[in-house]
Amino acid sequence: MHSGRVISQHPAGSFKTGGWIFLFLFLPVILGAYGCDKIPFLQGMFKKQAAQKAPFNAVARIGSFYITQDDLDTEIKSFNEQAAAQKMPQNKIDTREKKLAYLKNDLVRRYMLYQEALDRGLENRNDVARALRDGKILLLVSELLREETQNLEVSSKEIENFYNQNKDLLKEPEQRRLFEIVTPTEAEAKQVYIELLKGTDFSAMARQYSKAKSASNGGDLGFISLEIDPQKRPKFDQFYEVAFSPTLEAGSISNIFKGPDGYYIIKLGSIKKSEAKPLSELWDNIKSYLLYQKQQKAIEDLANKLSGEIKVDVYDDKVE
């Protein structure tokens, strides 16, 4: 684990004290990515190692602690994954010399600071002890939940059944390609409307007469779907009523109607019908959703089981 810092240009940067805050805030995320068994430093946080015979694969000793080759390899793997995620491949530790530098300048220094903290008895301070306790709880609970859900799977049949049962809900809403002309007065709108009825190009008229921002694009607003929630609509309600009226057909123009900033004429260019996306496009999303549902059920079942086995008392009257 690397203290939640942004990887420095030198892969063997010193340990930052802010990493402790990161540890307790983001421990569940770390565990989800790596698991308890892959965080050697945390393994040593809650018990002191006796200064006994060195492990056969020890690569360093700091006070009463040993760092093994496995510890170093796990740390470096995690470091390199972060470097890749941050798109900084140049910082990867990929040579023996870099591994040694990382061991001496990062891990050894970190353990020295940890050893000094133990020697000063800092773990016995109330605030530190509470933070360690809370960190241990998060660590073990996260590992328990990971263990409880790690073997859950979603079958192809389950994905296909979900898709077939929810096709209507998975449909993309109908989209309409709309063009607009907005004039400041009704008289101007009527003049434009007459020209459009004569067959004059709508986009050309929009560029010449429209006062809307879309005028430079020939009034083209692109494809728009009908937003059900009026609070989320970028246009006023009547605009949608006219634009998505079943009587307005592709290629036709609307009647003149008044808006908050002028008089409108709309042309419906084309319609994209409401259709469900193919299963191939939704496969991964459906699988993730179903897996999440199974995980939540497994956790709920475990909690219900434990509630019948572990005595729990909540002192409501003591809560201020």
C-alpha positions as a printed Julia matrix, in Angstrom:
320×3 Matrix{Float64}:
   0.0     0.0     0.0
   1.4     3.39   -0.88
  -0.28    5.87    1.37
  -2.81    7.02   -1.21
  -0.35    9.49   -2.71
   0.09   10.44   -6.34
   3.16    8.57   -7.5
   6.16   10.86   -7.54
   8.62   11.09  -10.38
  11.04    9.03   -8.26
   9.49    5.61   -7.54
  11.16    5.44   -4.14
   9.54    8.55   -2.64
   9.36    8.93    1.11
   6.32    7.87    3.17
   3.78   10.65    3.73
   1.99   11.0     7.04
  -1.21   11.87    5.16
  -1.3     8.21    4.18
  -2.77    7.34    7.57
  -5.83    9.44    6.8
  -6.07    7.73    3.42
  -5.79    4.33    5.1
  -8.9     4.7     7.19
 -10.96    6.64    4.64
 -10.3     4.37    1.67
  -9.46    1.04    3.27
 -12.53   -0.71    1.8
 -11.49    0.37   -1.71
  -7.96   -0.92   -1.16
  -9.24   -4.22    0.14
 -11.58   -4.58   -2.8
  -8.65   -4.18   -5.15
  -5.96   -6.18   -3.37
  -7.41   -8.15   -0.45
  -6.09   -8.41    3.12
  -3.53  -11.06    2.27
  -1.78   -8.66   -0.13
  -1.12   -5.82    2.31
   1.95   -6.88    4.31
   2.3    -3.56    6.14
  -1.25   -3.78    7.48
  -0.6    -7.33    8.63
   2.03   -5.98   10.97
  -0.01   -3.06   12.23
  -1.92   -4.99   14.82
   0.78   -7.24   16.29
   4.47   -6.91   16.91
   6.77   -9.46   15.38
   9.2   -11.06   17.75
  12.85  -10.67   16.84
  13.28  -14.33   16.07
  14.99  -16.22   13.32
  14.75  -14.37   10.01
  12.37  -15.86    7.41
  14.26  -17.72    4.71
  13.28  -15.1     2.11
  13.83  -11.99    4.22
  15.27   -9.06    2.29
  15.46   -6.57    5.17
  15.16   -6.33    8.95
  14.06   -3.16   10.71
  14.08   -3.48   14.49
  11.77   -6.39   15.25
  10.26   -6.49   11.77
  11.27   -8.42    8.68
  10.4    -7.6     5.07
  10.3   -10.7     2.89
  10.72  -11.03   -0.85
   7.0   -11.81   -1.05
   6.22   -8.57    0.79
   8.44   -6.62   -1.58
   6.95   -8.27   -4.67
   3.4    -7.51   -3.47
   4.27   -3.88   -2.77
   5.91   -3.44   -6.16
   3.0    -5.06   -7.98
   0.61   -2.66   -6.27
   2.88    0.3    -7.02
   3.11   -0.63  -10.7
  -0.68   -1.04  -10.95
  -1.08    2.48   -9.59
   1.5     3.77  -12.07
  -0.43    2.15  -14.93
  -3.77    3.5   -13.64
  -2.3     7.0   -13.44
  -0.88    6.6   -16.98
   2.69    7.03  -15.72
   4.42    3.88  -17.03
   7.79    5.6   -16.77
   7.54    5.26  -12.99
   7.15    1.49  -13.0
   9.63   -0.47  -10.9
  10.89   -2.94  -13.45
  14.6    -3.47  -12.7
  16.53   -4.92   -9.77
  18.13   -1.51   -9.14
  14.71    0.15   -8.86
  13.49   -2.61   -6.55
  16.46   -2.06   -4.25
  15.89    1.71   -4.28
  12.24    1.22   -3.43
  13.06   -1.22   -0.65
  15.68    1.06    0.95
  14.05    4.45    0.43
  10.38    3.61    0.85
   9.68    0.37    2.68
  12.62    0.48    5.08
  11.93    4.11    5.93
   8.26    3.36    6.47
   9.03    0.49    8.85
  11.61    2.59   10.69
   8.99    5.23   11.33
   6.55    2.55   12.38
   9.08    0.98   14.75
   9.81    4.39   16.29
   6.08    5.01   16.75
   5.77    1.69   18.58
   8.83    2.43   20.73
   7.24    5.72   21.78
   4.07    3.89   22.73
   1.94    5.91   20.32
  -0.37    2.97   19.71
  -1.48    3.29   23.35
  -2.72    6.86   22.93
  -6.5     6.96   23.07
  -6.96    8.63   19.69
  -4.45    6.36   17.97
  -5.81    3.22   19.64
  -9.31    4.17   18.52
  -8.12    4.77   14.94
  -6.28    1.42   14.92
  -9.35   -0.31   16.29
 -11.57    1.3    13.67
  -9.07    0.44   10.96
  -8.95   -3.16   12.12
 -12.76   -3.33   12.11
 -12.88   -1.98    8.55
 -10.14   -4.36    7.48
 -11.8    -7.46    8.89
 -15.35   -6.53    7.87
 -14.22   -5.8     4.33
 -12.35   -9.09    4.18
 -15.36  -10.95    5.59
 -17.64   -9.45    2.95
 -15.12  -10.17    0.21
 -14.88  -13.78    1.37
 -18.64  -14.09    1.63
 -19.24  -12.85   -1.94
 -16.1   -13.85   -3.86
 -17.58  -17.07   -5.3
 -20.82  -15.53   -6.54
 -21.34  -15.77  -10.29
 -23.89  -14.67  -12.87
 -24.74  -17.15  -15.62
 -25.37  -16.34  -19.26
 -28.91  -17.61  -18.84
 -29.56  -15.15  -16.01
 -28.32  -12.27  -18.16
 -30.47  -13.33  -21.11
 -33.56  -13.75  -18.91
 -33.09  -10.3   -17.37
 -32.73   -8.74  -20.82
 -35.84  -10.46  -22.2
 -37.94   -9.59  -19.13
 -36.92   -5.93  -19.13
 -36.71   -5.06  -22.82
 -39.24   -2.26  -22.53
 -37.3    -0.66  -19.69
 -34.04   -0.97  -21.64
 -35.32    0.88  -24.68
 -33.66    4.07  -25.77
 -36.24    6.88  -25.84
 -37.43    8.15  -29.21
 -35.21   10.94  -30.54
 -36.16   13.64  -33.0
 -33.81   15.78  -35.04
 -35.21   19.27  -34.74
 -34.59   22.61  -36.44
 -35.87   25.95  -35.15
 -36.42   29.49  -36.3
 -37.03   32.13  -33.63
 -38.14   35.66  -34.56
 -38.74   38.6   -32.2
 -42.18   39.44  -33.64
 -45.16   37.51  -34.86
 -45.2    39.52  -38.11
 -41.67   38.35  -38.97
 -42.58   34.79  -38.08
 -45.55   34.92  -40.49
 -43.31   36.2   -43.31
 -40.84   33.39  -42.7
 -43.64   30.84  -42.48
 -45.03   31.9   -45.87
 -41.61   31.5   -47.46
 -41.26   28.03  -45.93
 -44.65   27.03  -47.33
 -43.38   28.07  -50.76
 -40.56   25.54  -50.36
 -37.69   27.83  -49.3
 -34.95   25.91  -47.5
 -35.52   25.91  -43.74
 -31.82   26.13  -42.81
 -31.25   29.05  -45.15
 -34.2    30.92  -43.61
 -32.9    30.14  -40.12
 -29.48   31.6   -40.92
 -31.09   34.73  -42.35
 -33.94   35.43  -39.94
 -33.6    33.43  -36.73
 -32.39   35.22  -33.58
 -31.61   31.98  -31.74
 -28.07   30.73  -31.09
 -28.78   27.85  -33.43
 -29.09   30.22  -36.41
 -25.45   29.8   -37.39
 -26.08   26.04  -37.71
 -29.17   26.55  -39.84
 -31.39   26.13  -36.79
 -30.15   22.56  -36.25
 -30.64   21.42  -32.63
 -29.53   17.86  -33.28
 -31.38   14.83  -31.94
 -33.47   15.53  -28.85
 -35.39   13.08  -26.68
 -38.52   13.94  -24.74
 -37.49   14.75  -21.18
 -40.33   13.67  -18.92
 -39.27   15.81  -15.98
 -40.09   19.48  -16.82
 -37.42   20.63  -14.37
 -34.7    19.04  -16.52
 -35.87   20.42  -19.85
 -33.53   22.94  -21.5
 -36.5    24.26  -23.51
 -39.9    25.47  -22.34
 -42.77   22.99  -22.09
 -44.71   24.05  -25.2
 -41.61   23.49  -27.31
 -41.71   19.79  -26.39
 -45.45   19.59  -26.83
 -45.11   20.84  -30.41
 -41.87   19.04  -31.27
 -43.11   15.63  -30.05
 -46.67   15.96  -31.21
 -47.79   12.78  -33.05
 -49.19   15.01  -35.81
 -45.74   16.45  -36.62
 -44.23   14.14  -39.22
 -40.65   13.87  -40.44
 -39.91   16.61  -42.97
 -42.85   18.82  -41.92
 -42.93   22.15  -40.1
 -45.01   23.23  -37.12
 -47.37   26.14  -36.84
 -46.08   29.37  -35.29
 -46.16   29.33  -31.49
 -44.99   31.83  -28.91
 -42.09   31.17  -26.55
 -40.51   33.21  -23.76
 -37.97   34.76  -26.15
 -39.92   35.09  -29.39
 -42.03   33.31  -31.97
 -41.05   29.76  -32.95
 -41.3    27.59  -36.02
 -40.01   24.0   -35.75
 -39.05   21.57  -38.47
 -38.85   17.85  -37.73
 -35.95   16.47  -39.71
 -36.03   12.76  -38.84
 -37.08   10.34  -36.09
 -35.08    7.66  -34.32
 -37.64    5.17  -33.07
 -37.53    3.85  -29.51
 -35.69    0.53  -29.61
 -33.94   -1.69  -27.07
 -30.19   -1.87  -27.45
 -28.91   -5.3   -28.53
 -28.0    -7.67  -25.7
 -24.36   -7.63  -26.77
 -24.11   -3.93  -25.91
 -25.76   -4.35  -22.51
 -24.19   -7.67  -21.51
 -21.48   -6.34  -19.19
 -23.77   -3.79  -17.55
 -26.47   -6.37  -16.88
 -23.9    -8.82  -15.52
 -22.49   -6.19  -13.14
 -25.98   -5.24  -11.97
 -27.02   -8.85  -11.3
 -23.75   -9.58   -9.51
 -24.22   -6.52   -7.31
 -27.75   -7.68   -6.47
 -26.43  -11.11   -5.49
 -23.71   -9.57   -3.35
 -26.19   -7.38   -1.53
 -28.48  -10.35   -0.89
 -25.59  -12.45    0.41
 -24.58   -9.67    2.8
 -28.19   -9.18    3.93
 -28.61  -12.93    4.49
 -25.42  -13.02    6.55
 -26.54  -10.04    8.64
 -29.94  -11.65    9.24
 -28.28  -14.91   10.26
 -25.94  -13.16   12.67
 -28.76  -11.1    14.18
 -30.25  -14.36   15.44
 -26.95  -15.61   16.87
 -25.33  -12.52   18.4
 -26.97  -10.67   21.27
 -27.38   -6.98   20.43
 -28.54   -4.24   22.8
 -29.1    -0.66   21.63
 -29.49    1.87   24.42
 -31.76    4.41   22.75
 -32.08    6.56   25.85
 -28.3     7.04   26.02
 -28.09    8.57   22.55
 -27.92   12.37   22.73
